[in-house]
Amino acid sequence: MKKYIMLSADDNVAVALEALKKGESVDVAAAGGPLREDVPAGHKFSVRDIPAGGLVQKYGVPIGQATAAIPAGSWVHTHNVKTNLSGEEKYTFEPAPPKPVPAAAIPSFRGYQRANGMAGIRNEVWVIPTVGCVNWLVERLAAHGNAVRPEGVETVVAFPHPFGCSQLGSDHEATRTILADMAIHPNCGGILYVGLGCENNTMADFKTLVESNPARNQNIRYLIAQDVDDELAAGRDLLDAVLAGAATARRVDVPVSELCVGMKCGASDGLSGVTANPLLGAFADWLVDRGGKVVLTEVPEMFGAERSLLNRAVDGDVFRRGVDMINDFKKYFVRYNQTIYENPSPGNKQGGITTLEDKSIGCTQKAGSRPVVDILPYGGVVTKSGVTLLSGPGNDIVSVSAMAAAGAHLVLFSTGRGNPLGGPVPVVKVSSNADLAMRKNTGSISTPVL
């Protein structure tokens, strides 16, 4: 079996599937003879001569340009390649030709049908602080809930976070929106919201926000710690009532068209875009073809690959909103004198990712190939079948939380270097390489946070 792969006939680099040694013979195009130097697993080597200033092609598209002449058989990485990205760009809508979608049977799963018409894959009770000052309290209450949890409730989870006070303007509103979004999530059979009593995110205003949504869960209780003599005792009583209500739910057959799945990658390596991300993209297509929903965020990790995503828009309005989402993020970087191509991270580079284009083109494969039907702001909720792009940063926990708040039942999370991150919904890790899969097979996961 070959130890390397070319991803497109138009490429002038190949990817090492395992570490290659100087002198090894590689029978790829003009590289034909022995390698000129060692090439680590996940990294690239040139399959033909690339002149200084010439484009480096992977996935059939440019991922950067050579900073020096690169002879065939050479290691290709940050020492001899730089990004082509700069600042804002102008985009023209060039719709991708529609792909025929064969009729497909719609299987079902055993889920929880909620009163608002949504269906969940879990029946959990959530204890959510409206402000970070009560994190300790919600964790104690969740521990109590799990100690007395009735049959039918799968778990009681606390979601600590540091926000809800000392925030201003849009930051404050974003916190309120994300916390309120959790009240309509179908994985949840009931919620206890816990506040302090003196924070900016006042319980009165927050309760009004939650209850203004007719799709909210009807099994919600609210606790203000400063309004009671014993917040632990009062919280236990309220949580017991929430548990009793959630315990009445039962699993039923639900079509997979009801599923919403978030697509995420983190701690990526040079093989993420070769194995794990295309796999997630194939699943995304499978789900969308059956009426399901797929959501992709991490906007800075679309830079360099955004044109192909935007040209999948179902119409000009979705395209224009997608352009605005991309350029708003670029403007943010420029406003604070930061380069838009600060990615990839040191760990990404060590794993073989050279430029942001290299990372982004591999990253966006998770969204498959079906039409982009909607563009959502941070805190938005997915409503349409198909692929939705959600505004959010590349930060792992922020983007996972944003997709959960947007309605994702679970997140498929590809990784090449390993990342134990959990989240408000199940986060399933998909390894890009066998070594990682074998070493990290313990099922470990971190504490969920918002």
Solvent accessible surface area in square Angstrom, and as a share of the most:
residue,aa,sasa,rsa
1,M,225,1.01
2,K,121,0.51
3,K,78,0.33
4,Y,22,0.08
5,I,63,0.32
6,M,58,0.26
7,L,54,0.27
8,S,29,0.19
9,A,96,0.74
10,D,99,0.51
11,D,1,0.00
12,N,17,0.09
13,V,2,0.01
14,A,1,0.00
15,V,1,0.01
16,A,0,0.00
17,L,63,0.31
18,E,82,0.37
19,A,60,0.47
20,L,3,0.01
21,K,125,0.53
22,K,139,0.59
23,G,45,0.44
24,E,48,0.22
25,S,87,0.56
26,V,1,0.01
27,D,110,0.57
28,V,13,0.07
29,A,64,0.50
30,A,72,0.56
31,A,6,0.05
32,G,34,0.33
33,G,34,0.32
34,P,88,0.55
35,L,5,0.02
36,R,135,0.49
37,E,57,0.26
38,D,74,0.39
39,V,1,0.00
40,P,53,0.34
41,A,47,0.37
42,G,1,0.01
43,H,6,0.03
44,K,0,0.00
45,F,0,0.00
46,S,0,0.00
47,V,0,0.00
48,R,85,0.31
49,D,99,0.51
50,I,4,0.02
51,P,90,0.57
52,A,66,0.51
53,G,46,0.44
54,G,14,0.14
55,L,87,0.43
56,V,0,0.00
57,Q,36,0.16
58,K,3,0.01
59,Y,41,0.15
60,G,22,0.22
61,V,62,0.35
62,P,53,0.34
63,I,0,0.00
64,G,0,0.00
65,Q,49,0.22
66,A,2,0.02
67,T,70,0.41
68,A,50,0.38
69,A,72,0.56
70,I,2,0.01
71,P,52,0.33
72,A,18,0.14
73,G,1,0.01
74,S,6,0.04
75,W,66,0.23
76,V,0,0.00
77,H,12,0.05
78,T,65,0.38
79,H,102,0.46
80,N,14,0.07
81,V,8,0.05
82,K,106,0.45
83,T,27,0.16
84,N,64,0.33
85,L,20,0.10
86,S,81,0.52
87,G,20,0.19
88,E,93,0.42
89,E,54,0.24
90,K,187,0.79
91,Y,30,0.11
92,T,97,0.56
93,F,55,0.23
94,E,111,0.50
95,P,84,0.53
96,A,49,0.38
97,P,111,0.70
98,P,132,0.83
99,K,120,0.51
100,P,126,0.79
101,V,72,0.41
102,P,99,0.62
103,A,110,0.86
104,A,35,0.27
105,A,89,0.69
106,I,91,0.46
107,P,57,0.36
108,S,66,0.43
109,F,40,0.17
110,R,134,0.49
111,G,0,0.00
112,Y,14,0.05
113,Q,95,0.42
114,R,36,0.13
115,A,108,0.84
116,N,54,0.28
117,G,48,0.47
118,M,62,0.28
119,A,2,0.01
120,G,0,0.00
121,I,22,0.11
122,R,83,0.30
123,N,0,0.00
124,E,19,0.08
125,V,0,0.00
126,W,0,0.00
127,V,0,0.00
128,I,0,0.00
129,P,0,0.00
130,T,0,0.00
131,V,2,0.01
132,G,18,0.18
133,C,88,0.52
134,V,6,0.03
135,N,36,0.18
136,W,147,0.52
137,L,8,0.04
138,V,0,0.00
139,E,81,0.36
140,R,101,0.37
141,L,0,0.00
142,A,8,0.06
143,A,64,0.49
144,H,36,0.16
145,G,0,0.00
146,N,59,0.31
147,A,87,0.68
148,V,75,0.43
149,R,100,0.37
150,P,45,0.28
151,E,167,0.75
152,G,27,0.26
153,V,3,0.02
154,E,63,0.28
155,T,41,0.24
156,V,5,0.03
157,V,22,0.13
158,A,11,0.08
159,F,2,0.01
160,P,17,0.11
161,H,7,0.03
162,P,102,0.64
163,F,91,0.38
164,G,0,0.00
165,C,44,0.26
166,S,109,0.70
167,Q,33,0.15
168,L,152,0.76
169,G,56,0.54
170,S,93,0.60
171,D,89,0.46
172,H,28,0.13
173,E,87,0.39
174,A,31,0.24
175,T,14,0.08
176,R,33,0.12
177,T,48,0.28
178,I,13,0.07
179,L,4,0.02
180,A,15,0.11
181,D,16,0.08
182,M,0,0.00
183,A,2,0.01
184,I,15,0.08
185,H,6,0.03
186,P,7,0.04
187,N,1,0.01
188,C,1,0.01
189,G,7,0.06
190,G,0,0.00
191,I,0,0.00
192,L,0,0.00
193,Y,0,0.00
194,V,0,0.00
195,G,0,0.00
196,L,39,0.19
197,G,43,0.42
198,C,93,0.56
199,E,8,0.04
200,N,82,0.42
201,N,1,0.00
202,T,58,0.34
203,M,14,0.06
204,A,74,0.58
205,D,84,0.43
206,F,0,0.00
207,K,82,0.35
208,T,94,0.55
209,L,59,0.29
210,V,3,0.02
211,E,69,0.31
212,S,79,0.51
213,N,55,0.28
214,P,122,0.77
215,A,29,0.22
216,R,55,0.20
217,N,26,0.13
218,Q,124,0.55
219,N,22,0.11
220,I,20,0.10
221,R,81,0.29
222,Y,40,0.15
223,L,6,0.03
224,I,49,0.25
225,A,9,0.07
226,Q,100,0.45
227,D,105,0.54
228,V,51,0.30
229,D,156,0.81
230,D,77,0.40
231,E,62,0.28
232,L,31,0.15
233,A,42,0.32
234,A,24,0.18
235,G,0,0.00
236,R,84,0.31
237,D,100,0.52
238,L,49,0.25
239,L,0,0.00
240,D,59,0.31
241,A,39,0.30
242,V,0,0.00
243,L,4,0.02
244,A,62,0.48
245,G,35,0.34
246,A,3,0.02
247,A,17,0.13
248,T,104,0.60
249,A,24,0.18
250,R,157,0.57
251,R,77,0.28
252,V,62,0.36
253,D,95,0.49
254,V,0,0.00
255,P,59,0.37
256,V,11,0.06
257,S,27,0.17
258,E,62,0.28
259,L,22,0.11
260,C,5,0.03
261,V,1,0.01
262,G,0,0.00
263,M,0,0.00
264,K,0,0.00
265,C,3,0.02
266,G,6,0.06
267,A,35,0.27
268,S,4,0.03
269,D,13,0.07
270,G,2,0.02
271,L,14,0.07
272,S,2,0.01
273,G,7,0.06
274,V,24,0.14
275,T,59,0.34
276,A,2,0.02
277,N,2,0.01
278,P,47,0.30
279,L,108,0.54
280,L,5,0.02
281,G,4,0.04
282,A,61,0.47
283,F,66,0.27
284,A,0,0.00
285,D,23,0.12
286,W,93,0.33
287,L,0,0.00
288,V,23,0.13
289,D,36,0.19
290,R,42,0.15
291,G,27,0.26
292,G,0,0.00
293,K,37,0.16
294,V,0,0.00
295,V,0,0.00
296,L,0,0.00
297,T,1,0.00
298,E,0,0.00
299,V,0,0.00
300,P,8,0.05
301,E,11,0.05
302,M,2,0.01
303,F,0,0.00
304,G,27,0.26
305,A,9,0.07
306,E,4,0.02
307,R,110,0.40
308,S,72,0.47
309,L,3,0.01
310,L,4,0.02
311,N,26,0.14
312,R,36,0.13
313,A,9,0.07
314,V,77,0.44
315,D,67,0.34
316,G,22,0.21
317,D,68,0.35
318,V,5,0.03
319,F,14,0.06
320,R,146,0.53
321,R,82,0.30
322,G,0,0.00
323,V,23,0.13
324,D,84,0.44
325,M,13,0.06
326,I,1,0.00
327,N,20,0.10
328,D,82,0.42
329,F,37,0.15
330,K,0,0.00
331,K,92,0.39
332,Y,118,0.45
333,F,28,0.12
334,V,83,0.48
335,R,150,0.55
336,Y,123,0.47
337,N,141,0.72
338,Q,106,0.47
339,T,68,0.40
340,I,4,0.02
341,Y,83,0.31
342,E,99,0.44
343,N,20,0.10
344,P,7,0.05
345,S,47,0.30
346,P,115,0.72
347,G,24,0.23
348,N,5,0.02
349,K,75,0.32
350,Q,128,0.57
351,G,7,0.07
352,G,0,0.00
353,I,8,0.04
354,T,6,0.04
355,T,6,0.03
356,L,2,0.01
357,E,8,0.04
358,D,3,0.01
359,K,18,0.08
360,S,0,0.00
361,I,23,0.12
362,G,3,0.03
363,C,3,0.02
364,T,12,0.07
365,Q,52,0.23
366,K,0,0.00
367,A,0,0.00
368,G,16,0.15
369,S,35,0.22
370,R,32,0.12
371,P,66,0.42
372,V,2,0.01
373,V,23,0.13
374,D,13,0.07
375,I,13,0.06
376,L,21,0.10
377,P,90,0.57
378,Y,83,0.31
379,G,8,0.07
380,G,13,0.12
381,V,39,0.22
382,V,14,0.08
383,T,97,0.56
384,K,96,0.41
385,S,61,0.40
386,G,3,0.03
387,V,0,0.00
388,T,1,0.01
389,L,1,0.01
390,L,0,0.00
391,S,22,0.14
392,G,2,0.02
393,P,43,0.27
394,G,19,0.18
395,N,81,0.41
396,D,37,0.19
397,I,41,0.21
398,V,51,0.29
399,S,0,0.00
400,V,0,0.00
401,S,6,0.04
402,A,1,0.00
403,M,0,0.00
404,A,0,0.00
405,A,2,0.02
406,A,0,0.00
407,G,16,0.16
408,A,0,0.00
409,H,7,0.03
410,L,32,0.16
411,V,0,0.00
412,L,24,0.12
413,F,0,0.00
414,S,0,0.00
415,T,5,0.03
416,G,6,0.06
417,R,93,0.34
418,G,22,0.21
419,N,31,0.16
420,P,81,0.51
421,L,29,0.14
422,G,0,0.00
423,G,6,0.06
424,P,4,0.03
425,V,6,0.04
426,P,29,0.18
427,V,12,0.07
428,V,69,0.40
429,K,66,0.28
430,V,28,0.16
431,S,35,0.23
432,S,5,0.03
433,N,32,0.17
434,A,77,0.60
435,D,88,0.46
436,L,4,0.02
437,A,45,0.35
438,M,140,0.63
439,R,142,0.52
440,K,125,0.53
441,N,105,0.54
442,T,110,0.64
443,G,71,0.68
444,S,80,0.52
445,I,105,0.53
446,S,45,0.29
447,T,97,0.56
448,P,38,0.24
449,V,48,0.28
450,L,26,0.13
